[in-house]
Structure formats: C-alpha cells, structure tokens
Amino acid sequence: MPEDPLLPPPAHAPAPGLEDLHAGLHDVLRLIEIEHALLRGRLESLKADSEGARLLEGVMVLGTVLQQRMAGLLQICREIGRL
C-alpha cells in the first residue's frame, strides 16, 4: 500500500542496540572524568618537577584525548539514532 503524502513520515526508530551503545559510552566517559579528577588530586600532592608528576601529567593528557574521542563517538550515536 503506498504511503499517504498527507500523513507525517513514520518516526525514525534507532537501530537495535544503539541506545544501549550510547548509554554505555556515556558511562565510560563519566568513569574517565572521575579518574581524571582523582589523578588531578594526586598530582597536586606531588612535586611539580618530579618524574612521578611528569608521568601523571602524561596519563592525564591521554585521559583528555580519550574524553574527546568518547565525546565524538557519543555525538555520532546521537546523530545516527537521533537520540
């Protein structure tokens, strides 16, 4: 049966599992944010020029990169699934 042009288009349903994927990515992003806050607190207790402080700063930079990538993946999920 042909679609009636006077009716609104059918609602777009997200692909199966896309909402779960989105929620999972959001949870992982939140865990990364918590880890970053804990590391920042630990960094404040270290000497600024120590090897441990430099190593921790590097880990925090990697965490920031992970946050940015996760945010990008979340945006893709939102766009694809219209979430």
DSSP file with accessible surface (Angstrom, degrees, kcal/mol):
  #  RESIDUE AA STRUCTURE BP1 BP2  ACC     N-H-->O    O-->H-N    N-H-->O    O-->H-N    TCO  KAPPA ALPHA  PHI   PSI    X-CA   Y-CA   Z-CA
    1    1 A M              0   0  228      0, 0.0     2,-0.0     0, 0.0     0, 0.0   0.000 360.0 360.0 360.0 129.3    0.0    0.0    0.0
    2    2 A P        -     0   0  119      0, 0.0     2,-0.2     0, 0.0     0, 0.0  -0.326 360.0-101.6 -69.2 152.5    1.5    3.4   -1.0
    3    3 A E        -     0   0  158      1,-0.1     3,-0.0     2,-0.0     0, 0.0  -0.457  32.4-116.5 -73.6 143.0    2.2    5.9    1.7
    4    4 A D    >   -     0   0   80     -2,-0.2     3,-1.4     1,-0.1    -1,-0.1  -0.701  16.6-150.0 -79.8 118.3   -0.2    8.8    2.2
    5    5 A P  T 3  S+     0   0  123      0, 0.0    -1,-0.1     0, 0.0    -2,-0.0   0.687  94.1  60.9 -66.9 -13.4    1.6   12.0    1.4
    6    6 A L  T 3  S+     0   0  156      2,-0.1    -2,-0.0    -3,-0.0    -3,-0.0   0.665  89.7  83.4 -86.4 -14.9   -0.7   13.9    3.8
    7    7 A L  S <  S-     0   0  113     -3,-1.4    -4,-0.0     1,-0.1     0, 0.0  -0.587  90.7-104.5 -86.8 148.2    0.4   11.9    6.8
    8    8 A P        -     0   0  107      0, 0.0    -4,-0.1     0, 0.0    -1,-0.1  -0.345  48.3 -91.6 -65.2 152.9    3.6   12.7    8.7
    9    9 A P        -     0   0  111      0, 0.0     3,-0.1     0, 0.0     0, 0.0  -0.292  53.1 -90.1 -63.2 151.1    6.6   10.5    8.0
   10   10 A P        -     0   0  103      0, 0.0     2,-0.1     0, 0.0     3,-0.0  -0.311  51.2 -94.1 -61.7 147.2    6.9    7.5   10.3
   11   11 A A        -     0   0   99      1,-0.1     2,-0.7    -3,-0.1     0, 0.0  -0.377  38.9-118.1 -62.0 139.7    9.0    8.1   13.4
   12   12 A H        -     0   0   96     -3,-0.1    -1,-0.1    -2,-0.1     0, 0.0  -0.714  27.1-154.6 -83.3 117.1   12.6    7.0   13.0
   13   13 A A        -     0   0   76     -2,-0.7    69,-0.1     1,-0.1    -1,-0.0  -0.783  22.0-112.9 -92.0 134.1   13.4    4.3   15.4
   14   14 A P        -     0   0   37      0, 0.0     3,-0.1     0, 0.0    67,-0.1  -0.277  43.0 -89.0 -61.2 152.8   17.1    4.0   16.4
   15   15 A A    >   -     0   0   56      1,-0.1     3,-2.2     2,-0.1     4,-0.5  -0.275  58.8 -83.6 -58.8 146.3   18.9    0.8   15.3
   16   16 A P  T 3  S+     0   0  137      0, 0.0    -1,-0.1     0, 0.0    -3,-0.0  -0.296 116.6  12.9 -55.0 131.3   18.6   -2.0   17.8
   17   17 A G  T 3> S+     0   0   42     -3,-0.1     4,-2.5     1,-0.0     5,-0.2   0.274  94.0 109.4  88.1 -12.9   21.2   -1.6   20.5
   18   18 A L  H <> S+     0   0   19     -3,-2.2     4,-2.8     1,-0.2     5,-0.2   0.912  78.9  49.7 -65.8 -39.7   22.1    1.9   19.6
   19   19 A E  H  > S+     0   0  114     -4,-0.5     4,-2.5     1,-0.2    -1,-0.2   0.902 111.9  49.3 -65.2 -37.1   20.6    3.4   22.7
   20   20 A D  H  > S+     0   0  127      2,-0.2     4,-2.6     1,-0.2    -2,-0.2   0.905 111.1  49.6 -66.3 -41.4   22.5    0.8   24.8
   21   21 A L  H  X S+     0   0   93     -4,-2.5     4,-2.7     2,-0.2     5,-0.2   0.936 111.3  49.3 -60.9 -46.0   25.7    1.7   23.0
   22   22 A H  H  X S+     0   0   37     -4,-2.8     4,-2.4     1,-0.2    -2,-0.2   0.930 112.3  47.4 -59.4 -46.7   25.1    5.4   23.6
   23   23 A A  H  X S+     0   0   46     -4,-2.5     4,-2.3     1,-0.2    -1,-0.2   0.911 112.1  50.3 -64.0 -40.1   24.4    4.7   27.3
   24   24 A G  H  X S+     0   0   32     -4,-2.6     4,-2.4     2,-0.2    -2,-0.2   0.912 110.6  48.5 -64.1 -43.7   27.5    2.5   27.6
   25   25 A L  H  X S+     0   0   26     -4,-2.7     4,-2.6     1,-0.2    -1,-0.2   0.906 110.3  52.4 -62.9 -39.3   29.7    5.2   26.0
   26   26 A H  H  X S+     0   0   96     -4,-2.4     4,-2.2    -5,-0.2    -2,-0.2   0.913 109.1  49.7 -63.4 -41.6   28.2    7.8   28.3
   27   27 A D  H  X S+     0   0  101     -4,-2.3     4,-2.2     2,-0.2    -2,-0.2   0.916 111.0  49.0 -62.7 -43.7   29.0    5.6   31.4
   28   28 A V  H  X S+     0   0   68     -4,-2.4     4,-2.3     2,-0.2    -2,-0.2   0.917 109.7  52.2 -63.3 -41.5   32.6    5.1   30.2
   29   29 A L  H  X S+     0   0   18     -4,-2.6     4,-2.2     1,-0.2    -1,-0.2   0.923 108.8  50.4 -60.9 -42.0   33.0    8.8   29.6
   30   30 A R  H  X S+     0   0  132     -4,-2.2     4,-2.2     1,-0.2    -1,-0.2   0.906 109.1  51.3 -63.7 -40.7   31.8    9.5   33.2
   31   31 A L  H  X S+     0   0  115     -4,-2.2     4,-2.7     1,-0.2    -1,-0.2   0.905 108.7  51.5 -63.3 -39.3   34.3    7.0   34.6
   32   32 A I  H  X S+     0   0   18     -4,-2.3     4,-2.6     2,-0.2    -2,-0.2   0.911 108.8  51.4 -63.1 -40.8   37.1    8.7   32.7
   33   33 A E  H  X S+     0   0   72     -4,-2.2     4,-2.1     2,-0.2    -2,-0.2   0.909 110.6  48.2 -63.5 -40.8   36.0   12.0   34.1
   34   34 A I  H  X S+     0   0   73     -4,-2.2     4,-2.3     2,-0.2    -2,-0.2   0.934 111.9  49.3 -64.5 -45.5   36.1   10.6   37.6
   35   35 A E  H  X S+     0   0   97     -4,-2.7     4,-2.7     1,-0.2     5,-0.2   0.919 109.3  52.7 -59.0 -43.1   39.5    9.1   37.0
   36   36 A H  H  X S+     0   0   24     -4,-2.6     4,-2.4     1,-0.2    -1,-0.2   0.912 108.8  49.5 -60.7 -42.6   40.8   12.4   35.7
   37   37 A A  H  X S+     0   0   48     -4,-2.1     4,-2.0     2,-0.2    -1,-0.2   0.909 111.7  48.7 -64.4 -40.9   39.6   14.2   38.9
   38   38 A L  H  X S+     0   0  124     -4,-2.3     4,-2.1     1,-0.2    -2,-0.2   0.915 112.0  48.5 -65.0 -42.5   41.3   11.6   41.1
   39   39 A L  H  X S+     0   0   35     -4,-2.7     4,-2.7     2,-0.2    -2,-0.2   0.889 108.3  54.3 -64.8 -39.1   44.5   11.9   39.1
   40   40 A R  H  X S+     0   0  114     -4,-2.4     4,-1.7     1,-0.2    -1,-0.2   0.917 108.4  49.6 -61.3 -41.9   44.4   15.7   39.3
   41   41 A G  H  X S+     0   0   39     -4,-2.0     4,-0.6     1,-0.2    -1,-0.2   0.897 112.1  47.8 -62.8 -40.1   44.1   15.5   43.1
   42   42 A R  H >< S+     0   0  138     -4,-2.1     3,-1.0     1,-0.2     4,-0.5   0.889 107.1  56.7 -68.4 -38.1   47.0   13.1   43.3
   43   43 A L  H >< S+     0   0   35     -4,-2.7     3,-1.4     1,-0.3    -1,-0.2   0.880  98.9  60.4 -61.7 -37.0   49.1   15.4   41.0
   44   44 A E  H 3< S+     0   0  154     -4,-1.7    -1,-0.3     1,-0.3    -2,-0.2   0.778 102.3  53.3 -63.8 -24.4   48.6   18.3   43.4
   45   45 A S  T << S+     0   0   78     -3,-1.0    -1,-0.3    -4,-0.6     2,-0.2   0.560  97.2  82.4 -88.0  -8.0   50.4   16.3   46.2
   46   46 A L  S <  S-     0   0   47     -3,-1.4     2,-0.2    -4,-0.5    -3,-0.0  -0.637  93.0 -96.2 -94.8 155.3   53.5   15.5   44.0
   47   47 A K    >   -     0   0  159     -2,-0.2     3,-1.6     1,-0.1     6,-0.3  -0.477  34.7-126.6 -66.6 137.7   56.4   17.8   43.5
   48   48 A A  T 3  S+     0   0   88      1,-0.3    -1,-0.1    -2,-0.2    -2,-0.0   0.809 105.4  41.1 -59.8 -33.8   56.0   19.7   40.3
   49   49 A D  T 3  S+     0   0  122      4,-0.1    -1,-0.3     5,-0.0     2,-0.1   0.312  89.8 115.6-101.5  12.7   59.3   18.7   38.8
   50   50 A S  S <> S-     0   0   33     -3,-1.6     4,-2.0     1,-0.1     5,-0.2  -0.375  74.4-119.7 -80.4 160.2   59.4   15.1   39.9
   51   51 A E  H  > S+     0   0  153      1,-0.2     4,-2.6     2,-0.2     5,-0.2   0.893 114.9  55.3 -64.5 -38.1   59.3   12.1   37.5
   52   52 A G  H  > S+     0   0   36      1,-0.2     4,-2.6     2,-0.2    -1,-0.2   0.897 106.8  50.0 -62.1 -39.8   56.1   10.9   39.0
   53   53 A A  H  > S+     0   0    0     -6,-0.3     4,-2.5     2,-0.2    -1,-0.2   0.918 111.2  48.4 -66.0 -42.1   54.4   14.3   38.4
   54   54 A R  H  X S+     0   0  137     -4,-2.0     4,-2.0     2,-0.2    -2,-0.2   0.915 112.6  48.5 -64.4 -41.7   55.5   14.3   34.7
   55   55 A L  H  X S+     0   0  120     -4,-2.6     4,-2.2     2,-0.2    -2,-0.2   0.935 112.0  48.8 -63.4 -44.4   54.3   10.7   34.3
   56   56 A L  H  X S+     0   0   23     -4,-2.6     4,-2.4     1,-0.2    -2,-0.2   0.894 108.5  53.7 -64.2 -38.1   50.9   11.6   35.9
   57   57 A E  H  X S+     0   0   89     -4,-2.5     4,-2.2     1,-0.2    -1,-0.2   0.911 108.1  51.0 -62.2 -39.6   50.6   14.6   33.7
   58   58 A G  H  X S+     0   0   36     -4,-2.0     4,-2.3     2,-0.2    -2,-0.2   0.912 109.2  49.8 -63.6 -41.9   51.1   12.4   30.6
   59   59 A V  H  X S+     0   0   61     -4,-2.2     4,-2.3     1,-0.2    -1,-0.2   0.903 110.0  51.7 -63.5 -39.0   48.4   10.0   31.8
   60   60 A M  H  X S+     0   0   21     -4,-2.4     4,-2.1     2,-0.2    -2,-0.2   0.887 107.2  52.2 -67.3 -36.5   46.1   12.9   32.3
   61   61 A V  H  X S+     0   0   91     -4,-2.2     4,-2.2     2,-0.2    -2,-0.2   0.934 109.6  49.5 -63.7 -43.8   46.7   14.2   28.8
   62   62 A L  H  X S+     0   0  117     -4,-2.3     4,-2.5     1,-0.2    -2,-0.2   0.902 109.0  53.4 -61.2 -38.8   45.9   10.7   27.4
   63   63 A G  H  X S+     0   0    6     -4,-2.3     4,-2.4     2,-0.2    -1,-0.2   0.889 106.9  51.5 -62.0 -38.7   42.7   10.8   29.5
   64   64 A T  H  X S+     0   0   51     -4,-2.1     4,-2.2     2,-0.2    -1,-0.2   0.910 109.0  50.2 -65.2 -41.0   41.8   14.1   28.0
   65   65 A V  H  X S+     0   0   70     -4,-2.2     4,-2.5     1,-0.2    -2,-0.2   0.925 110.3  50.6 -62.6 -42.6   42.3   12.6   24.5
   66   66 A L  H  X S+     0   0   90     -4,-2.5     4,-2.8     1,-0.2     5,-0.2   0.914 108.5  52.3 -61.2 -42.1   40.1    9.7   25.5
   67   67 A Q  H  X S+     0   0   40     -4,-2.4     4,-2.5     1,-0.2    -1,-0.2   0.918 110.1  48.5 -59.7 -43.5   37.4   12.0   26.7
   68   68 A Q  H  X S+     0   0  130     -4,-2.2     4,-2.0     2,-0.2    -2,-0.2   0.915 112.7  47.3 -64.8 -42.7   37.4   13.9   23.4
   69   69 A R  H  X S+     0   0  160     -4,-2.5     4,-2.3     2,-0.2    -2,-0.2   0.915 112.4  49.5 -65.1 -42.5   37.2   10.7   21.4
   70   70 A M  H  X S+     0   0   22     -4,-2.8     4,-2.6     1,-0.2    -2,-0.2   0.907 109.0  52.5 -63.6 -40.4   34.4    9.4   23.6
   71   71 A A  H  X S+     0   0   47     -4,-2.5     4,-2.1    -5,-0.2    -1,-0.2   0.904 109.2  50.5 -62.2 -39.1   32.5   12.7   23.2
   72   72 A G  H  X S+     0   0   33     -4,-2.0     4,-2.1     2,-0.2    -2,-0.2   0.912 110.4  48.6 -64.4 -41.8   32.9   12.3   19.4
   73   73 A L  H  X S+     0   0   66     -4,-2.3     4,-2.3     1,-0.2    -2,-0.2   0.899 109.7  52.5 -66.4 -38.4   31.5    8.8   19.4
   74   74 A L  H  X S+     0   0    1     -4,-2.6     4,-2.4     2,-0.2    -1,-0.2   0.908 108.4  51.2 -61.5 -41.5   28.6    9.9   21.6
   75   75 A Q  H  X S+     0   0   82     -4,-2.1     4,-2.5     2,-0.2    -2,-0.2   0.914 107.9  51.8 -64.0 -40.5   27.8   12.6   19.1
   76   76 A I  H  X S+     0   0   84     -4,-2.1     4,-2.9     1,-0.2     5,-0.3   0.935 109.9  49.6 -61.0 -44.4   27.9   10.1   16.2
   77   77 A C  H  X S+     0   0    7     -4,-2.3     4,-2.7     1,-0.2     6,-0.3   0.913 110.7  50.4 -59.5 -44.1   25.4    7.9   18.2
   78   78 A R  H  X>S+     0   0   86     -4,-2.4     5,-1.2     1,-0.2     4,-1.0   0.913 113.7  44.9 -60.8 -43.4   23.1   10.9   18.7
   79   79 A E  H  <5S+     0   0  125     -4,-2.5    -2,-0.2     2,-0.2    -1,-0.2   0.931 116.6  43.9 -68.4 -44.7   23.2   11.8   15.1
   80   80 A I  H  <5S+     0   0  103     -4,-2.9    -2,-0.2     1,-0.2    -1,-0.2   0.931 126.4  31.3 -66.2 -45.2   22.7    8.3   13.8
   81   81 A G  H  <5S-     0   0    2     -4,-2.7    -1,-0.2    -5,-0.3    -2,-0.2   0.453 100.0-128.2 -94.4   0.1   19.9    7.4   16.3
   82   82 A R  T  <5       0   0  184     -4,-1.0    -3,-0.2    -5,-0.2    -4,-0.2   0.936 360.0 360.0  49.9  48.6   18.5   10.9   16.6
   83   83 A L      <       0   0   74     -5,-1.2    -1,-0.2    -6,-0.3    -2,-0.0  -0.510 360.0 360.0 -86.4 360.0   18.9   10.4   20.4
